[in-house]
């Protein structure tokens, strides 16, 4: 019985891209992180971003750098 189930699973996996609950949760977390990173980047790089307190700009930049995203906050070399 288990052998039959294994064979059916292998055949089914050839035609579908089923996701486990963990895969779906990981996709959700990654999408949340992507949206958060985009929001932080947009805040930091908007014209009004220059009016933000320097501590907040530094925290946003640190978050973006921690995610491997480039920043454009007008610092040295930019």
C-alpha positions in Angstrom: 0.0 0.0 0.0 2.7 2.5 0.9 4.6 1.7 -2.3 1.5 2.5 -4.3 1.1 5.8 -2.5 4.7 6.6 -3.1 4.4 5.9 -6.8 1.3 8.0 -7.1 2.9 10.8 -5.2 5.9 10.8 -7.6 3.7 10.8 -10.6 1.6 13.6 -9.3 4.7 15.6 -8.4 5.6 15.6 -12.1 2.5 17.5 -13.1 1.8 19.8 -10.2 3.7 22.1 -8.0 1.9 21.5 -4.7 3.2 23.4 -1.7 3.3 22.4 1.9 1.9 24.5 4.6 5.5 25.5 5.5 6.1 26.6 1.8 3.0 28.7 1.8 3.9 30.3 5.2 7.5 31.0 3.9 6.1 32.6 0.8 3.9 34.8 2.9 6.8 35.9 5.2 9.0 36.6 2.2 6.3 38.7 0.5 5.7 40.6 3.8 9.5 41.3 4.0 9.6 42.4 0.4 6.7 44.9 0.9 8.3 46.2 4.1 11.6 46.7 2.4 10.0 48.5 -0.5 8.0 50.7 1.9 11.1 51.6 3.9 13.0 52.4 0.7 10.2 54.6 -0.6 10.1 56.5 2.7 13.8 57.0 2.9 14.2 58.1 -0.7 11.1 60.4 -1.0 11.6 64.1 -1.0 9.9 64.4 2.4 12.3 61.7 3.7 14.9 64.5 4.1 12.7 66.0 6.8 12.8 62.8 8.9 14.9 62.9 12.1 18.4 61.6 11.4 17.8 58.7 13.9 14.9 57.4 12.0 16.7 57.8 8.7 19.6 55.8 10.2 17.3 53.1 11.4 15.6 52.8 8.0 18.9 52.6 6.2 20.1 49.9 8.7 17.0 47.9 8.0 17.5 48.2 4.2 21.2 47.4 4.4 20.4 44.4 6.6 18.2 43.1 3.8 20.9 43.6 1.2 19.0 46.5 -0.5 20.8 49.6 -1.8 19.9 52.9 -0.1 20.0 56.3 -1.6 19.9 58.5 1.4 22.3 61.2 0.3 25.1 59.9 2.4 28.8 59.8 1.5 29.5 58.5 -2.0 25.8 59.0 -3.1 
